[in-house]
């Protein structure tokens, strides 16, 4: 991951994590897998895209997913987001359906959620990389420990954040969040494999109500 660059506020906030033995081992494993010809998503320059797009002190909400999309050209380092021109994946289609039900927004024609990230929504996955066509293939290489640290630091050093935890791996991080300082919203994963259990969560409206209550500008969830 020598080509990875991370935004300065996060670099400072996470500097001790980058020095930990587990993170060095993680970086070595990714390097070795690439050297062996394995295809890893997202590309190295986008692994920390969520952090680079949403600086530490600008975070208002966190949408925590599972791992990146494992099909070609989909993963862009923002949870659930795909670049414009790429077919909207089933999980994101369900997110859009919930957004329509919750706030009445029209269903978007593309899957790029950068607009959310630019407004302070940290689009974070529990695991930041995946091998091509092998979902959850990197869940045990150290990313869980890294994102645990991210969640703990946000909980400890920030106030009045909204944590939107979607799916079992995300929900496990609820114990790391101070409920007296932040809002925790939990739901099933938006994947069709969850059988529609995600629908009706109304996280978008709840998030904005909480942000406004605490003197913060709400998120414009409309994807145009």
Phi and psi restraints in degrees (value plus and minus 20) as a CYANA .aco file:
   2 UNK   PHI     -84.7   -44.7
   2 UNK   PSI     -42.8    -2.8
   3 UNK   PHI    -109.9   -69.9
   3 UNK   PSI     -18.8    21.2
   4 UNK   PHI     -96.5   -56.5
   4 UNK   PSI     112.4   152.4
   5 UNK   PHI    -139.8   -99.8
   5 UNK   PSI     122.6   162.6
   6 UNK   PHI    -150.8  -110.8
   6 UNK   PSI     122.3   162.3
   7 UNK   PHI     -74.7   -34.7
   7 UNK   PSI     125.4   165.4
   8 UNK   PHI     -80.1   -40.1
   8 UNK   PSI     -61.5   -21.5
   9 UNK   PHI     -85.3   -45.3
   9 UNK   PSI     -57.2   -17.2
  10 UNK   PHI     -93.4   -53.4
  10 UNK   PSI     -56.3   -16.3
  11 UNK   PHI     -78.6   -38.6
  11 UNK   PSI     -62.7   -22.7
  12 UNK   PHI     -89.8   -49.8
  12 UNK   PSI     -63.8   -23.8
  13 UNK   PHI     -84.2   -44.2
  13 UNK   PSI     -55.6   -15.6
  14 UNK   PHI    -126.6   -86.6
  14 UNK   PSI      -7.9    32.1
  15 UNK   PHI     -78.7   -38.7
  15 UNK   PSI     -56.2   -16.2
  16 UNK   PHI     -88.5   -48.5
  16 UNK   PSI     -54.1   -14.1
  17 UNK   PHI     -85.6   -45.6
  17 UNK   PSI     -61.4   -21.4
  18 UNK   PHI     -83.7   -43.7
  18 UNK   PSI     -40.2    -0.2
  19 UNK   PHI    -111.9   -71.9
  19 UNK   PSI     -27.3    12.7
  20 UNK   PHI     -90.9   -50.9
  20 UNK   PSI     126.0   166.0
  21 UNK   PHI     -75.6   -35.6
  21 UNK   PSI     -58.6   -18.6
  22 UNK   PHI     -83.1   -43.1
  22 UNK   PSI     -56.1   -16.1
  23 UNK   PHI     -93.4   -53.4
  23 UNK   PSI     -56.3   -16.3
  24 UNK   PHI     -83.4   -43.4
  24 UNK   PSI     -59.6   -19.6
  25 UNK   PHI     -86.2   -46.2
  25 UNK   PSI     -58.8   -18.8
  26 UNK   PHI     -81.2   -41.2
  26 UNK   PSI     -68.3   -28.3
  27 UNK   PHI     -81.5   -41.5
  27 UNK   PSI     -59.9   -19.9
  28 UNK   PHI     -85.2   -45.2
  28 UNK   PSI     -60.8   -20.8
  29 UNK   PHI     -83.9   -43.9
  29 UNK   PSI     -63.4   -23.4
  30 UNK   PHI     -82.2   -42.2
  30 UNK   PSI     -61.6   -21.6
  31 UNK   PHI     -82.0   -42.0
  31 UNK   PSI     -62.8   -22.8
  32 UNK   PHI     -87.7   -47.7
  32 UNK   PSI     -58.1   -18.1
  33 UNK   PHI     -85.3   -45.3
  33 UNK   PSI     -61.0   -21.0
  34 UNK   PHI     -85.9   -45.9
  34 UNK   PSI     -59.4   -19.4
  35 UNK   PHI     -84.3   -44.3
  35 UNK   PSI     -48.2    -8.2
  36 UNK   PHI    -103.5   -63.5
  36 UNK   PSI     -18.6    21.4
  37 UNK   PHI      74.2   114.2
  37 UNK   PSI     -16.0    24.0
  38 UNK   PHI     -94.9   -54.9
  38 UNK   PSI     125.8   165.8
  39 UNK   PHI    -117.9   -77.9
  39 UNK   PSI     103.4   143.4
  40 UNK   PHI    -133.2   -93.2
  40 UNK   PSI     116.7   156.7
  41 UNK   PHI    -136.6   -96.6
  41 UNK   PSI     128.0   168.0
  42 UNK   PHI     -94.5   -54.5
  42 UNK   PSI     156.1   196.1
  43 UNK   PHI     -77.0   -37.0
  43 UNK   PSI     133.1   173.1
  44 UNK   PHI     -70.5   -30.5
  44 UNK   PSI     -58.8   -18.8
  45 UNK   PHI     -89.9   -49.9
  45 UNK   PSI     -32.8     7.2
  46 UNK   PHI    -131.6   -91.6
  46 UNK   PSI     -19.0    21.0
  47 UNK   PHI     -77.2   -37.2
  47 UNK   PSI     -59.1   -19.1
  48 UNK   PHI    -125.0   -85.0
  48 UNK   PSI       8.1    48.1
  49 UNK   PHI     -79.1   -39.1
  49 UNK   PSI     -57.5   -17.5
  50 UNK   PHI     -79.8   -39.8
  50 UNK   PSI     -61.5   -21.5
  51 UNK   PHI     -92.7   -52.7
  51 UNK   PSI     -58.8   -18.8
  52 UNK   PHI     -89.4   -49.4
  52 UNK   PSI     -49.1    -9.1
  53 UNK   PHI    -106.6   -66.6
  53 UNK   PSI     -47.8    -7.8
  54 UNK   PHI    -147.1  -107.1
  54 UNK   PSI      71.4   111.4
  55 UNK   PHI     -77.6   -37.6
  55 UNK   PSI     135.7   175.7
  56 UNK   PHI     -72.1   -32.1
  56 UNK   PSI     -68.3   -28.3
  57 UNK   PHI    -100.6   -60.6
  57 UNK   PSI     -23.3    16.7
  58 UNK   PHI    -119.2   -79.2
  58 UNK   PSI     -26.5    13.5
  59 UNK   PHI     -85.4   -45.4
  59 UNK   PSI     108.8   148.8
  60 UNK   PHI    -134.1   -94.1
  60 UNK   PSI     -56.0   -16.0
  61 UNK   PHI    -162.3  -122.3
  61 UNK   PSI     134.3   174.3
  62 UNK   PHI    -146.5  -106.5
  62 UNK   PSI     102.3   142.3
  63 UNK   PHI    -123.8   -83.8
  63 UNK   PSI      91.9   131.9
  64 UNK   PHI    -124.6   -84.6
  64 UNK   PSI      98.3   138.3
  65 UNK   PHI    -125.2   -85.2
  65 UNK   PSI    -171.2  -131.2
  66 UNK   PHI    -124.5   -84.5
  66 UNK   PSI    -104.3   -64.3
  67 UNK   PHI    -159.8  -119.8
  67 UNK   PSI     149.2   189.2
  68 UNK   PHI     -83.9   -43.9
  68 UNK   PSI     139.7   179.7
  69 UNK   PHI     -79.2   -39.2
  69 UNK   PSI     122.1   162.1
  70 UNK   PHI    -126.1   -86.1
  70 UNK   PSI     -12.1    27.9
  71 UNK   PHI    -116.6   -76.6
  71 UNK   PSI     135.7   175.7
  72 UNK   PHI     -76.7   -36.7
  72 UNK   PSI     120.0   160.0
  73 UNK   PHI      50.0    90.0
  73 UNK   PSI     -13.2    26.8
  74 UNK   PHI    -114.6   -74.6
  74 UNK   PSI     -72.2   -32.2
  75 UNK   PHI     -85.8   -45.8
  75 UNK   PSI     111.0   151.0
  76 UNK   PHI    -152.8  -112.8
  76 UNK   PSI      -4.0    36.0
  77 UNK   PHI      61.6   101.6
  77 UNK   PSI     -14.3    25.7
  78 UNK   PHI    -140.4  -100.4
  78 UNK   PSI     103.5   143.5
  79 UNK   PHI     -75.4   -35.4
  79 UNK   PSI     112.6   152.6
  80 UNK   PHI      51.9    91.9
  80 UNK   PSI     -28.1    11.9
  81 UNK   PHI    -111.2   -71.2
  81 UNK   PSI     124.7   164.7
  82 UNK   PHI    -150.4  -110.4
  82 UNK   PSI     133.4   173.4
  83 UNK   PHI     -83.4   -43.4
  83 UNK   PSI     134.5   174.5
  84 UNK   PHI     -79.1   -39.1
  84 UNK   PSI     122.1   162.1
  85 UNK   PHI      74.4   114.4
  85 UNK   PSI     -30.9     9.1
  86 UNK   PHI    -120.0   -80.0
  86 UNK   PSI     118.6   158.6
  87 UNK   PHI     -73.8   -33.8
  87 UNK   PSI     115.8   155.8
  88 UNK   PHI     -89.3   -49.3
  88 UNK   PSI      99.9   139.9
  89 UNK   PHI     -86.2   -46.2
  89 UNK   PSI     139.1   179.1
  90 UNK   PHI     -75.7   -35.7
  90 UNK   PSI     -61.4   -21.4
  91 UNK   PHI     -81.6   -41.6
  91 UNK   PSI     -63.3   -23.3
  92 UNK   PHI     -90.3   -50.3
  92 UNK   PSI     -54.0   -14.0
  93 UNK   PHI     -80.1   -40.1
  93 UNK   PSI     -59.0   -19.0
  94 UNK   PHI     -89.1   -49.1
  94 UNK   PSI     -56.4   -16.4
  95 UNK   PHI     -80.7   -40.7
  95 UNK   PSI     -63.3   -23.3
  96 UNK   PHI     -84.4   -44.4
  96 UNK   PSI     -57.0   -17.0
  97 UNK   PHI     -84.2   -44.2
  97 UNK   PSI     -62.3   -22.3
  98 UNK   PHI     -86.0   -46.0
  98 UNK   PSI     -59.2   -19.2
  99 UNK   PHI     -81.6   -41.6
  99 UNK   PSI     -60.5   -20.5
 100 UNK   PHI     -85.5   -45.5
 100 UNK   PSI     -63.9   -23.9
 101 UNK   PHI     -86.7   -46.7
 101 UNK   PSI     -60.0   -20.0
 102 UNK   PHI     -95.0   -55.0
 102 UNK   PSI     -68.0   -28.0
 103 UNK   PHI    -138.4   -98.4
 103 UNK   PSI     -25.1    14.9
 104 UNK   PHI      61.2   101.2
 104 UNK   PSI     -10.2    29.8
 105 UNK   PHI     -90.7   -50.7
 105 UNK   PSI     123.4   163.4
 106 UNK   PHI     -84.2   -44.2
 106 UNK   PSI     130.5   170.5
 107 UNK   PHI     -90.7   -50.7
 107 UNK   PSI     101.0   141.0
 108 UNK   PHI     -87.9   -47.9
 108 UNK   PSI     141.0   181.0
 109 UNK   PHI    -119.7   -79.7
 109 UNK   PSI     -22.5    17.5
 110 UNK   PHI    -157.1  -117.1
 110 UNK   PSI     150.7   190.7
 111 UNK   PHI    -135.7   -95.7
 111 UNK   PSI      -1.0    39.0
 112 UNK   PHI    -104.5   -64.5
 112 UNK   PSI      93.7   133.7
 113 UNK   PHI    -119.6   -79.6
 113 UNK   PSI      -0.5    39.5
 114 UNK   PHI     -76.4   -36.4
 114 UNK   PSI     -53.4   -13.4
 115 UNK   PHI     -77.3   -37.3
 115 UNK   PSI     -60.1   -20.1
 116 UNK   PHI     -84.4   -44.4
 116 UNK   PSI     -66.6   -26.6
 117 UNK   PHI     -80.7   -40.7
 117 UNK   PSI     -57.6   -17.6
 118 UNK   PHI     -88.0   -48.0
 118 UNK   PSI     -37.9     2.1
 119 UNK   PHI    -116.7   -76.7
 119 UNK   PSI     -17.3    22.7
 120 UNK   PHI      87.3   127.3
 120 UNK   PSI      -5.1    34.9
 121 UNK   PHI    -116.2   -76.2
 121 UNK   PSI      89.6   129.6
 122 UNK   PHI     -98.3   -58.3
 122 UNK   PSI      88.1   128.1
 123 UNK   PHI    -110.7   -70.7
 123 UNK   PSI      67.8   107.8
 124 UNK   PHI    -130.4   -90.4
 124 UNK   PSI     118.1   158.1
 125 UNK   PHI    -119.8   -79.8
 125 UNK   PSI     133.4   173.4
 126 UNK   PHI     -85.0   -45.0
 126 UNK   PSI     -54.4   -14.4
 127 UNK   PHI    -143.8  -103.8
 127 UNK   PSI     110.9   150.9
 128 UNK   PHI    -112.4   -72.4
 128 UNK   PSI     -26.9    13.1
 129 UNK   PHI    -158.3  -118.3
 129 UNK   PSI     146.2   186.2
 130 UNK   PHI    -177.0  -137.0
 130 UNK   PSI     128.8   168.8
 131 UNK   PHI    -102.0   -62.0
 131 UNK   PSI     124.4   164.4
 132 UNK   PHI     -69.4   -29.4
 132 UNK   PSI     108.6   148.6
 133 UNK   PHI      43.2    83.2
 133 UNK   PSI      -2.4    37.6
 134 UNK   PHI    -151.7  -111.7
 134 UNK   PSI      60.5   100.5
 135 UNK   PHI     -77.2   -37.2
 135 UNK   PSI     121.8   161.8
 136 UNK   PHI      43.2    83.2
 136 UNK   PSI      -2.1    37.9
 137 UNK   PHI     -87.7   -47.7
 137 UNK   PSI     -39.5     0.5
 138 UNK   PHI    -133.4   -93.4
 138 UNK   PSI       3.7    43.7
 139 UNK   PHI     -93.3   -53.3
 139 UNK   PSI     -36.2     3.8
 140 UNK   PHI    -137.5   -97.5
 140 UNK   PSI      -1.2    38.8
 141 UNK   PHI    -119.3   -79.3
 141 UNK   PSI     -19.2    20.8
 142 UNK   PHI     106.9   146.9
 142 UNK   PSI     -32.8     7.2
 143 UNK   PHI     -84.4   -44.4
 143 UNK   PSI     -55.5   -15.5
 144 UNK   PHI     -80.4   -40.4
 144 UNK   PSI     -61.1   -21.1
 145 UNK   PHI     -85.1   -45.1
 145 UNK   PSI     -59.0   -19.0
 146 UNK   PHI     -85.7   -45.7
 146 UNK   PSI     -67.8   -27.8
 147 UNK   PHI     -92.7   -52.7
 147 UNK   PSI     -45.6    -5.6
 148 UNK   PHI     -77.1   -37.1
 148 UNK   PSI     -66.3   -26.3
 149 UNK   PHI     -82.9   -42.9
 149 UNK   PSI     -60.6   -20.6
 150 UNK   PHI     -79.8   -39.8
 150 UNK   PSI     -67.0   -27.0
 151 UNK   PHI     -84.0   -44.0
 151 UNK   PSI     -63.9   -23.9
 152 UNK   PHI     -82.6   -42.6
 152 UNK   PSI     -62.5   -22.5
 153 UNK   PHI     -85.3   -45.3
 153 UNK   PSI     -63.3   -23.3
 154 UNK   PHI     -81.5   -41.5
 154 UNK   PSI     -62.9   -22.9
 155 UNK   PHI     -84.2   -44.2
 155 UNK   PSI     -62.4   -22.4
 156 UNK   PHI     -96.1   -56.1
 156 UNK   PSI     -58.8   -18.8
 157 UNK   PHI    -120.7   -80.7
 157 UNK   PSI     -31.2     8.8
 158 UNK   PHI    -138.7   -98.7
 158 UNK   PSI     148.4   188.4
 159 UNK   PHI    -152.4  -112.4
 159 UNK   PSI     131.5   171.5
 160 UNK   PHI      36.3    76.3
 160 UNK   PSI      25.9    65.9
 161 UNK   PHI    -114.5   -74.5
 161 UNK   PSI     137.4   177.4
 162 UNK   PHI    -128.4   -88.4
 162 UNK   PSI      99.7   139.7
 163 UNK   PHI    -123.5   -83.5
 163 UNK   PSI      93.7   133.7
 164 UNK   PHI    -124.9   -84.9
 164 UNK   PSI      84.0   124.0
 165 UNK   PHI    -123.8   -83.8
 165 UNK   PSI      91.2   131.2
 166 UNK   PHI    -134.7   -94.7
 166 UNK   PSI      93.9   133.9
 167 UNK   PHI      78.4   118.4
 167 UNK   PSI     143.1   183.1
 168 UNK   PHI     -80.8   -40.8
 168 UNK   PSI     -67.5   -27.5
 169 UNK   PHI     -79.0   -39.0
 169 UNK   PSI     -57.0   -17.0
 170 UNK   PHI     -89.6   -49.6
 170 UNK   PSI     -63.3   -23.3
 171 UNK   PHI     -81.3   -41.3
 171 UNK   PSI     -49.0    -9.0
 172 UNK   PHI     -81.4   -41.4
 172 UNK   PSI     -42.7    -2.7
 173 UNK   PHI    -103.8   -63.8
 173 UNK   PSI     -23.1    16.9
 174 UNK   PHI     -80.1   -40.1
 174 UNK   PSI     -52.4   -12.4
 175 UNK   PHI     -88.2   -48.2
 175 UNK   PSI     -34.3     5.7
 176 UNK   PHI    -112.9   -72.9
 176 UNK   PSI     -20.4    19.6
 177 UNK   PHI    -130.2   -90.2
 177 UNK   PSI     114.8   154.8
 178 UNK   PHI     -98.5   -58.5
 178 UNK   PSI      87.2   127.2
 179 UNK   PHI     -88.7   -48.7
 179 UNK   PSI     -37.4     2.6
 180 UNK   PHI     -97.5   -57.5
 180 UNK   PSI     -38.7     1.3
 181 UNK   PHI    -128.0   -88.0
 181 UNK   PSI     -39.5     0.5
 182 UNK   PHI    -158.1  -118.1
 182 UNK   PSI     144.1   184.1
 183 UNK   PHI    -119.6   -79.6
 183 UNK   PSI     106.8   146.8
 184 UNK   PHI    -129.5   -89.5
 184 UNK   PSI     102.4   142.4
 185 UNK   PHI    -137.4   -97.4
 185 UNK   PSI     104.2   144.2
 186 UNK   PHI    -137.3   -97.3
 186 UNK   PSI     123.1   163.1
 187 UNK   PHI    -173.3  -133.3
 187 UNK   PSI     143.8   183.8
 188 UNK   PHI     -83.5   -43.5
 188 UNK   PSI     140.8   180.8
 189 UNK   PHI     -85.9   -45.9
 189 UNK   PSI     122.2   162.2
 190 UNK   PHI     -92.1   -52.1
 190 UNK   PSI     -20.3    19.7
 191 UNK   PHI     -78.9   -38.9
 191 UNK   PSI     123.5   163.5
 192 UNK   PHI     -76.8   -36.8
 192 UNK   PSI     -42.8    -2.8
 193 UNK   PHI     -84.7   -44.7
 193 UNK   PSI     -38.0     2.0
 194 UNK   PHI    -102.0   -62.0
 194 UNK   PSI     -20.5    19.5
 195 UNK   PHI      47.1    87.1
 195 UNK   PSI       8.1    48.1
 196 UNK   PHI      64.0   104.0
 196 UNK   PSI     -13.6    26.4
 197 UNK   PHI     -85.6   -45.6
 197 UNK   PSI     -38.5     1.5
 198 UNK   PHI     -91.6   -51.6
 198 UNK   PSI     -50.7   -10.7
 199 UNK   PHI     -86.8   -46.8
 199 UNK   PSI     122.4   162.4
 200 UNK   PHI      70.5   110.5
 200 UNK   PSI     -15.1    24.9
 201 UNK   PHI     -91.4   -51.4
 201 UNK   PSI     -50.5   -10.5
 202 UNK   PHI      34.5    74.5
 202 UNK   PSI      18.7    58.7
 203 UNK   PHI     -88.9   -48.9
 203 UNK   PSI     -51.6   -11.6
 204 UNK   PHI     -86.8   -46.8
 204 UNK   PSI     -65.9   -25.9
 205 UNK   PHI     -90.4   -50.4
 205 UNK   PSI     -57.5   -17.5
 206 UNK   PHI     -84.3   -44.3
 206 UNK   PSI     -59.7   -19.7
 207 UNK   PHI     -81.6   -41.6
 207 UNK   PSI     -67.9   -27.9
 208 UNK   PHI     -85.8   -45.8
 208 UNK   PSI     -58.3   -18.3
 209 UNK   PHI     -81.2   -41.2
 209 UNK   PSI     -61.5   -21.5
 210 UNK   PHI     -87.4   -47.4
 210 UNK   PSI     -64.3   -24.3
 211 UNK   PHI     -81.0   -41.0
 211 UNK   PSI     -65.4   -25.4
 212 UNK   PHI     -84.4   -44.4
 212 UNK   PSI     -60.5   -20.5
 213 UNK   PHI     -78.5   -38.5
 213 UNK   PSI     -51.9   -11.9
 214 UNK   PHI    -122.4   -82.4
 214 UNK   PSI       3.1    43.1
 215 UNK   PHI      55.2    95.2
 215 UNK   PSI       1.9    41.9
 216 UNK   PHI    -130.9   -90.9
 216 UNK   PSI     130.8   170.8
 217 UNK   PHI     -87.8   -47.8
 217 UNK   PSI     109.2   149.2
 218 UNK   PHI     -87.6   -47.6
 218 UNK   PSI     142.8   182.8
 219 UNK   PHI    -102.3   -62.3
 219 UNK   PSI     112.9   152.9
 220 UNK   PHI    -104.6   -64.6
 220 UNK   PSI      80.0   120.0
 221 UNK   PHI    -100.2   -60.2
 221 UNK   PSI     -24.6    15.4
 222 UNK   PHI     -87.1   -47.1
 222 UNK   PSI     100.7   140.7
 223 UNK   PHI    -117.6   -77.6
 223 UNK   PSI      96.8   136.8
